[in-house]
Amino acid sequence: MFNSLLKRSIPRISNSKIDRLSFYRTLFIQTQKTPNENALKFIPSSIKILPSKDYPTLEINSLKDALSSSELAFKLFSINDPTKSKRGIKSILFGYDFITVEKYAAETTDTNFVEDQSSSSTWALLKPEIFAILTEFLNSGQSVLSKEYINKLQETKDKENELNEDEEDIDEVVELIQELLVTRIQPAIQEDGGDIKFVRFDEDSGTVYLKLIGACKSCSSSSITLKNGIEGMLKYYIDEVKNVEQILDEDAAEGSENKDSVDFESGVGSGNAKTAQSQTVKSNESYESPIPPSL
């Protein structure tokens, strides 16, 4: 009798609801500081942001770009900075398993102003809203990228593959540069909440043109990383590389044939570069130090 009453008083919970409740409990978003005091890296514990590792990281810099690429980005851009009464988010970078959010830097004429303290106080106001938006959206099960963006990206990839198949002579130096960027440099850059994209290589001057995005784009130490780390490593392994230059947003369109307001190029993360050939890699014997440069 008691068992029958107990069964009537307790409603049944479907398996789908149990799974959803379990998912809510297991979702955890880790916050990681970056070398850029105006950028934070958010790492969801059980969700991948991009469909696969083959997808290039996506940087979104405006509400207009967000409308056509990501509803989540659009919601994040709607966050206002309470201290300024204007939009608080400057850019958003979607990686395979992380999201980097960059806020606007503080504006002041105070000579005694301390950027780190102001940045921390502003993040204290912005982070709760960012967490709320990320938690609600990721729990909903929606795709971070819109179907329109994914379709456009796939079309771009298909066109690039067709062009690559038609080209009989692919520049070996470019392949080596991309291979080093993918295997040695990109993981370190993404660890700091940013990414790096190959733009072009000038054979005459031996200059590699790269674009930094995410937290690394406006970081105060980006020039040091570019010259001492990236340039040193590329020059160490590839004889043809003499110099590395950073391409800024306003200059990127001049050197890239497939440039749009949102980055649709496969860039560094395409994974289509061939393995570096041993005869073009410098041997340790020709250098004073056998240890290659590191980031």
Solvent accessible surface area in square Angstrom, and as a share of the most:
residue,aa,sasa,rsa
1,M,180,0.80
2,F,146,0.61
3,N,100,0.51
4,S,45,0.29
5,L,88,0.44
6,L,79,0.39
7,K,159,0.67
8,R,193,0.70
9,S,81,0.52
10,I,103,0.52
11,P,107,0.67
12,R,239,0.87
13,I,95,0.48
14,S,58,0.37
15,N,119,0.61
16,S,65,0.42
17,K,109,0.46
18,I,84,0.43
19,D,95,0.49
20,R,118,0.43
21,L,88,0.44
22,S,42,0.27
23,F,62,0.26
24,Y,99,0.37
25,R,181,0.66
26,T,81,0.47
27,L,23,0.12
28,F,133,0.55
29,I,16,0.08
30,Q,85,0.38
31,T,45,0.26
32,Q,45,0.20
33,K,175,0.74
34,T,17,0.10
35,P,73,0.46
36,N,5,0.02
37,E,69,0.31
38,N,15,0.08
39,A,1,0.01
40,L,13,0.06
41,K,12,0.05
42,F,0,0.00
43,I,41,0.21
44,P,6,0.04
45,S,68,0.44
46,S,60,0.39
47,I,29,0.15
48,K,115,0.49
49,I,6,0.03
50,L,3,0.02
51,P,75,0.47
52,S,38,0.25
53,K,150,0.64
54,D,89,0.46
55,Y,39,0.15
56,P,5,0.03
57,T,7,0.04
58,L,1,0.00
59,E,3,0.01
60,I,0,0.00
61,N,53,0.27
62,S,36,0.23
63,L,65,0.32
64,K,163,0.69
65,D,15,0.08
66,A,0,0.00
67,L,129,0.64
68,S,66,0.42
69,S,1,0.01
70,S,2,0.01
71,E,86,0.39
72,L,0,0.00
73,A,0,0.00
74,F,78,0.32
75,K,68,0.29
76,L,0,0.00
77,F,1,0.00
78,S,67,0.43
79,I,3,0.02
80,N,85,0.43
81,D,4,0.02
82,P,76,0.48
83,T,90,0.52
84,K,60,0.25
85,S,101,0.65
86,K,89,0.38
87,R,71,0.26
88,G,2,0.02
89,I,0,0.00
90,K,77,0.33
91,S,2,0.02
92,I,0,0.00
93,L,1,0.01
94,F,0,0.00
95,G,0,0.00
96,Y,57,0.22
97,D,56,0.29
98,F,4,0.02
99,I,0,0.00
100,T,2,0.01
101,V,0,0.00
102,E,3,0.02
103,K,4,0.02
104,Y,70,0.27
105,A,49,0.38
106,A,27,0.21
107,E,132,0.59
108,T,67,0.39
109,T,142,0.82
110,D,82,0.43
111,T,134,0.78
112,N,126,0.64
113,F,67,0.28
114,V,74,0.42
115,E,48,0.21
116,D,91,0.47
117,Q,130,0.58
118,S,26,0.17
119,S,3,0.02
120,S,73,0.47
121,S,65,0.42
122,T,13,0.07
123,W,16,0.06
124,A,67,0.52
125,L,80,0.40
126,L,0,0.00
127,K,61,0.26
128,P,80,0.50
129,E,76,0.34
130,I,0,0.00
131,F,59,0.25
132,A,60,0.46
133,I,32,0.16
134,L,0,0.00
135,T,54,0.31
136,E,124,0.56
137,F,4,0.01
138,L,6,0.03
139,N,29,0.15
140,S,62,0.40
141,G,67,0.64
142,Q,85,0.38
143,S,73,0.47
144,V,7,0.04
145,L,4,0.02
146,S,29,0.18
147,K,161,0.68
148,E,120,0.54
149,Y,4,0.02
150,I,41,0.21
151,N,87,0.45
152,K,94,0.40
153,L,1,0.01
154,Q,83,0.37
155,E,101,0.45
156,T,26,0.15
157,K,38,0.16
158,D,63,0.33
159,K,131,0.55
160,E,32,0.15
161,N,76,0.39
162,E,105,0.47
163,L,104,0.52
164,N,58,0.30
165,E,141,0.63
166,D,110,0.57
167,E,92,0.41
168,E,175,0.78
169,D,135,0.70
170,I,74,0.38
171,D,50,0.26
172,E,72,0.32
173,V,24,0.14
174,V,34,0.20
175,E,23,0.10
176,L,6,0.03
177,I,0,0.00
178,Q,38,0.17
179,E,34,0.15
180,L,18,0.09
181,L,0,0.00
182,V,40,0.23
183,T,70,0.41
184,R,104,0.38
185,I,0,0.00
186,Q,19,0.08
187,P,75,0.47
188,A,40,0.31
189,I,7,0.03
190,Q,47,0.21
191,E,101,0.45
192,D,53,0.28
193,G,0,0.00
194,G,0,0.00
195,D,2,0.01
196,I,0,0.00
197,K,4,0.02
198,F,26,0.11
199,V,27,0.16
200,R,85,0.31
201,F,27,0.11
202,D,51,0.27
203,E,124,0.55
204,D,144,0.75
205,S,60,0.39
206,G,2,0.02
207,T,9,0.05
208,V,0,0.00
209,Y,43,0.16
210,L,0,0.00
211,K,11,0.05
212,L,3,0.01
213,I,0,0.00
214,G,2,0.02
215,A,1,0.01
216,C,16,0.10
217,K,40,0.17
218,S,56,0.36
219,C,12,0.07
220,S,103,0.67
221,S,41,0.27
222,S,15,0.10
223,S,67,0.43
224,I,103,0.52
225,T,45,0.26
226,L,8,0.04
227,K,80,0.34
228,N,108,0.55
229,G,4,0.03
230,I,0,0.00
231,E,21,0.10
232,G,21,0.20
233,M,4,0.02
234,L,0,0.00
235,K,76,0.32
236,Y,14,0.05
237,Y,31,0.12
238,I,2,0.01
239,D,75,0.39
240,E,78,0.35
241,V,3,0.02
242,K,125,0.53
243,N,43,0.22
244,V,0,0.00
245,E,66,0.29
246,Q,47,0.21
247,I,15,0.07
248,L,88,0.44
249,D,67,0.34
250,E,126,0.57
251,D,56,0.29
252,A,2,0.02
253,A,66,0.51
254,E,152,0.68
255,G,17,0.17
256,S,29,0.19
257,E,175,0.78
258,N,76,0.39
259,K,55,0.23
260,D,58,0.30
261,S,80,0.52
262,V,4,0.03
263,D,5,0.02
264,F,20,0.08
265,E,27,0.12
266,S,17,0.11
267,G,10,0.09
268,V,2,0.01
269,G,19,0.18
270,S,26,0.17
271,G,57,0.55
272,N,87,0.45
273,A,19,0.15
274,K,125,0.53
275,T,105,0.61
276,A,36,0.28
277,Q,75,0.33
278,S,96,0.62
279,Q,139,0.62
280,T,34,0.20
281,V,51,0.29
282,K,49,0.21
283,S,66,0.42
284,N,81,0.41
285,E,165,0.74
286,S,82,0.53
287,Y,81,0.31
288,E,184,0.83
289,S,58,0.37
290,P,83,0.52
291,I,134,0.68
292,P,38,0.24
293,P,40,0.25
294,S,86,0.55
295,L,79,0.39
